[in-house]
């Protein structure tokens, strides 16, 4: 079974399992975003991920510099030091580690690491939207932007039936469409995460 097909199958299984779960516990089917105690407004440093393209520059040592893609095992290969763990590190943390690795090979190494091209991060949008499907949250992870990208709500959609299903959470996170239009508030500031499923009923 191709990888993409397996991912879609896993998503369908997740949604089916979730629906069975909430049918058994109707009083625990959702939590309004204003009452959500999770990481809705969290900000985290950008870290390197598998599939990203990173640029490693060793000052005055062009032959040791490289532009390479992070492999599925989370590593990259660099001249002289071979495999290096990259996934999960910030660019700065990785640069510090590389300076440590290179210090026996280069006098006073000065290294910078940057992410040149990020692997697309997507979430799935299903239900009463004009164009259901997978959408990128790299540039704008807000829920309103995502719904606009999906063509907006259909005429049959419920204005207060917008849910985010997040793996690891027992309850869905519920939104009112009007709250997404407000300039401030938890709904406006809610950050989607990779693996989220947005369901519009």
Secondary structure, 3 states (H helix, E strand, C coil): CCHHHHHHHHHHHHHHHHHHHHHHCHHHCEEEHHHCCCCCCCCCCCCCCCCCEEEEEECCCHHHCEEEECCCCCEEEECCCEEEECCCCCHHHHHHHHHHHHCCCCCCCCEEEEEEECCCCEEEEEECECCCEEEECCCCCEHHHHHHHCCCECCCCCCCCEEEECCCCCCEEEECHHHHCCCCCHHHHCECCCCCEEEEC
